[in-house]
Amino acid sequence: MGTCGIVLLTTASPKPWPLRSSSPRALPVPRIRCCSVSELSPDKLPTSIDFSVTGGAYDFSKATTSLTNEFISSPKKVTLLRHGLSTWNSESRIQQAKRCKKALENIYFDQCFASPISRAKQTAEIIWQGREKPLVYLDSLKEISLYHLEGMKNADAKQIYPKEYTIWREDPANFIMNGRYPVRDLWKAAKDCWKEMLLSPGESFLVVTHKSILRALTCTALGLGPERFRSIDINNGGICVFNFNVRGEAMLDALNTTAHMYSDHVYPG
């Protein structure tokens, strides 16, 4: 038998335990049976489960995975932040960034990683102003590239490139452009980014970047594949928080927290 993974309790008698008793009675002694992880492998789960729909959540070999494949120096906390609105004017974006700065002012960060693209860069610079260590810009945090669909309005893209647009909206993992799969590339970038950040010195990191790569970072941390690209959404200024153990395994602490965007909420340190 393999490593014990789950403990199941069974009773010696099929009869239910009494809720009340007028005289002392010996309760049935639970029997403990250990199940190996191999006994709970995906191929032994009910065949009615559609894994293409559920994603990695039912796959025990993927649901909890190390993002580093090696031990890290200490447990770490990573706060992910999406940049301010890109469709408003610069003043509005600055105001959003200042809200985020105020909301995070009580939290100590050892480092801040940011995308070098202007929207995220500007947000990161405002939030990080006054902190000692320099910003670290990572190309792996850049936004997804959609090639000639880049910057097009949805209505125009749907009319000019109907096939590509439909795949992009309905099956993004299989969306192909210029011989590449942008979402699959994004997943690889996210995995590379996680490893680089988690192997960096420090225990608390801030990450400022864009919506698509944030989706990829969140999904890869949860063991979900690129087919789950649209299963998670993150608002401008939204915050996600992950805690990592020394094996580089993630535990989600907060997803798309936005209280600070419509109030004066400040998160505790």
Legacy VTK file of the C-alpha trace (Angstrom):
# vtk DataFile Version 3.0
C-alpha trace
ASCII
DATASET POLYDATA
POINTS 269 float
0.000 0.000 0.000
1.248 3.467 -0.820
1.487 6.515 1.374
-1.574 7.063 3.518
-3.612 9.901 2.087
-7.110 9.846 3.645
-8.456 8.300 6.846
-11.976 6.904 6.713
-13.955 6.164 9.874
-16.369 3.228 9.879
-18.387 1.781 12.747
-18.636 -1.793 13.919
-22.417 -1.732 13.676
-24.654 -0.598 10.809
-27.154 0.804 13.329
-27.061 4.565 13.938
-25.593 5.823 17.157
-28.293 6.752 19.707
-28.949 10.442 20.153
-30.087 10.005 23.729
-29.807 7.186 26.221
-31.297 6.705 29.673
-28.539 4.313 30.730
-24.839 4.111 29.918
-24.129 2.129 26.793
-20.862 1.387 25.118
-20.669 3.187 21.815
-19.360 1.236 18.840
-15.632 1.631 18.433
-14.694 3.240 15.096
-12.458 1.217 12.853
-9.803 3.206 10.993
-8.933 2.302 7.444
-6.148 4.049 5.547
-6.525 4.602 1.835
-3.481 5.111 -0.298
-3.374 8.032 -2.681
-3.262 5.529 -5.522
-6.689 4.251 -4.459
-8.066 7.737 -5.106
-6.542 8.267 -8.514
-8.656 10.050 -11.161
-9.238 6.825 -13.100
-11.135 5.433 -10.107
-13.440 8.418 -9.733
-16.967 8.174 -11.187
-16.771 7.972 -14.953
-19.618 10.474 -15.282
-17.274 13.342 -14.340
-16.272 15.367 -17.382
-12.660 16.348 -16.667
-12.584 18.760 -19.615
-15.248 20.782 -17.813
-14.091 20.431 -14.220
-10.468 21.137 -14.982
-7.723 20.031 -12.590
-9.920 20.255 -9.489
-10.725 16.515 -9.619
-7.237 15.479 -10.618
-5.320 14.778 -7.404
-2.006 14.847 -9.232
-2.630 18.421 -10.429
-4.894 20.065 -7.839
-1.976 20.688 -5.440
1.289 21.117 -7.281
4.638 22.703 -6.566
5.264 25.763 -8.694
9.004 25.519 -8.093
9.679 21.751 -8.129
12.123 22.402 -5.327
12.042 23.652 -1.771
11.987 27.409 -1.246
13.783 29.235 1.546
10.655 29.929 3.631
6.863 30.212 3.365
5.888 33.190 1.230
2.906 35.482 0.729
2.242 36.935 -2.722
-0.228 39.769 -3.318
-1.352 40.122 -6.940
-2.803 43.437 -8.110
-4.348 44.382 -11.443
-3.416 47.861 -12.676
-5.880 50.786 -12.785
-8.338 51.339 -15.621
-6.746 51.750 -19.027
-9.747 53.298 -20.807
-10.026 56.307 -18.523
-7.797 59.349 -18.629
-4.451 59.415 -16.871
-5.805 61.358 -13.877
-8.418 58.669 -13.183
-5.805 55.922 -13.375
-3.605 57.819 -10.932
-6.511 58.157 -8.498
-7.114 54.405 -8.655
-3.443 53.703 -8.054
-3.469 56.023 -5.035
-6.447 54.112 -3.624
-4.465 50.901 -3.947
-1.420 52.508 -2.318
-3.515 53.643 0.664
-5.158 50.225 1.004
-1.778 48.451 1.130
0.154 50.960 3.230
0.158 48.771 6.372
1.574 45.728 4.585
5.315 45.193 4.408
6.610 43.861 1.095
10.144 42.632 0.560
9.910 43.202 -3.200
7.542 44.480 -5.865
7.456 42.766 -9.258
5.703 44.585 -12.094
5.029 44.447 -15.800
7.118 46.979 -17.752
4.072 47.961 -19.846
2.914 51.505 -19.048
-0.457 50.815 -17.376
0.975 48.411 -14.807
4.274 50.297 -14.566
2.527 53.545 -13.666
0.347 51.846 -11.038
3.359 50.084 -9.506
5.445 53.265 -9.377
2.705 55.107 -7.472
2.099 52.260 -5.004
5.802 51.635 -4.417
6.750 55.297 -3.986
8.423 55.831 -0.601
9.488 52.214 -0.165
13.193 51.464 -0.013
13.865 48.678 -2.499
13.699 49.244 -6.270
10.904 47.902 -8.453
11.669 44.716 -10.354
10.237 44.578 -13.878
9.601 41.146 -15.390
8.863 40.552 -19.073
6.943 37.424 -18.041
4.346 39.748 -16.468
3.515 41.451 -19.774
-0.019 41.272 -21.174
-1.011 38.589 -23.669
-0.293 39.332 -27.348
-3.200 38.867 -29.782
-1.175 39.958 -32.811
-3.407 41.601 -35.466
-6.453 41.440 -33.145
-4.550 43.605 -30.684
-6.417 46.783 -29.805
-9.434 46.038 -32.001
-12.928 46.619 -30.668
-14.903 43.415 -30.115
-17.506 44.373 -32.723
-14.834 45.002 -35.360
-12.906 41.818 -34.574
-16.100 39.768 -34.727
-16.948 41.176 -38.158
-13.488 41.067 -39.760
-12.187 37.830 -38.189
-15.357 35.890 -37.201
-13.714 32.464 -36.897
-10.738 33.646 -34.865
-12.959 35.830 -32.679
-15.336 32.952 -31.895
-12.483 30.649 -30.895
-10.904 33.399 -28.791
-14.161 33.938 -26.908
-15.335 30.333 -26.607
-12.203 28.165 -26.676
-9.243 30.418 -25.814
-6.838 27.536 -25.117
-7.108 26.524 -28.799
-7.006 30.068 -30.179
-4.136 30.165 -32.661
-2.607 33.239 -34.273
0.531 33.472 -36.415
1.249 29.807 -35.701
1.205 30.312 -31.910
-1.262 29.640 -29.113
-1.261 32.873 -27.059
-3.091 31.455 -24.022
-0.838 28.408 -23.844
2.160 30.736 -24.105
0.640 32.757 -21.276
0.435 29.663 -19.067
4.103 28.931 -19.649
4.995 32.544 -18.851
2.960 32.352 -15.635
4.715 29.175 -14.497
8.128 30.686 -15.273
7.136 33.859 -13.441
5.974 31.996 -10.313
9.241 30.091 -10.123
11.360 33.222 -10.536
9.415 35.110 -7.865
9.191 32.286 -5.331
12.918 31.584 -5.550
13.692 35.271 -4.925
14.803 36.405 -1.438
12.059 37.670 0.852
8.803 36.422 2.287
6.194 38.941 1.133
5.866 40.112 -2.469
3.630 42.540 -4.350
2.938 41.861 -8.045
1.380 44.527 -10.302
0.322 43.411 -13.762
-2.500 42.842 -16.261
-5.760 40.897 -16.383
-4.783 38.017 -18.662
-1.505 37.163 -16.969
-3.259 37.486 -13.591
-5.774 34.901 -14.772
-2.890 32.632 -15.766
-1.029 33.178 -12.485
-4.159 32.401 -10.478
-5.099 29.323 -12.492
-1.596 27.841 -12.541
-1.357 28.292 -8.765
-4.650 26.393 -8.429
-3.560 23.632 -10.798
-5.977 24.641 -13.571
-5.072 24.439 -17.256
-5.435 27.011 -20.051
-8.933 25.734 -20.875
-9.976 27.516 -17.636
-8.749 30.906 -18.859
-12.182 32.545 -18.615
-13.203 30.863 -15.360
-11.626 33.668 -13.304
-11.989 37.422 -13.710
-10.160 40.201 -11.891
-11.278 43.815 -11.784
-9.041 46.827 -12.255
-7.444 47.388 -8.868
-8.555 43.912 -7.734
-6.303 42.057 -5.300
-5.606 38.332 -5.041
-3.473 36.818 -2.272
-1.682 33.461 -2.194
0.259 31.836 0.624
2.960 29.309 -0.288
4.504 26.579 1.820
8.175 25.620 1.543
7.332 23.079 -1.165
6.100 25.897 -3.380
2.452 24.809 -3.108
-0.184 27.541 -3.110
-3.170 28.228 -0.886
-5.604 30.908 -2.068
-6.286 33.503 0.630
-8.202 36.177 -1.339
-9.613 36.446 -4.849
-10.427 39.752 -6.582
-10.790 41.781 -3.387
-12.048 45.268 -4.316
-13.328 46.851 -1.080
-10.625 49.524 -1.319
-11.870 50.660 -4.747
-15.176 52.016 -3.435
-14.304 52.768 0.206
-11.399 53.878 2.389
-10.685 50.302 3.442
-7.092 49.605 4.506
-5.886 46.020 4.717
-4.175 44.956 7.960
-0.462 44.277 7.931
LINES 1 270
269 0 1 2 3 4 5 6 7 8 9 10 11 12 13 14 15 16 17 18 19 20 21 22 23 24 25 26 27 28 29 30 31 32 33 34 35 36 37 38 39 40 41 42 43 44 45 46 47 48 49 50 51 52 53 54 55 56 57 58 59 60 61 62 63 64 65 66 67 68 69 70 71 72 73 74 75 76 77 78 79 80 81 82 83 84 85 86 87 88 89 90 91 92 93 94 95 96 97 98 99 100 101 102 103 104 105 106 107 108 109 110 111 112 113 114 115 116 117 118 119 120 121 122 123 124 125 126 127 128 129 130 131 132 133 134 135 136 137 138 139 140 141 142 143 144 145 146 147 148 149 150 151 152 153 154 155 156 157 158 159 160 161 162 163 164 165 166 167 168 169 170 171 172 173 174 175 176 177 178 179 180 181 182 183 184 185 186 187 188 189 190 191 192 193 194 195 196 197 198 199 200 201 202 203 204 205 206 207 208 209 210 211 212 213 214 215 216 217 218 219 220 221 222 223 224 225 226 227 228 229 230 231 232 233 234 235 236 237 238 239 240 241 242 243 244 245 246 247 248 249 250 251 252 253 254 255 256 257 258 259 260 261 262 263 264 265 266 267 268
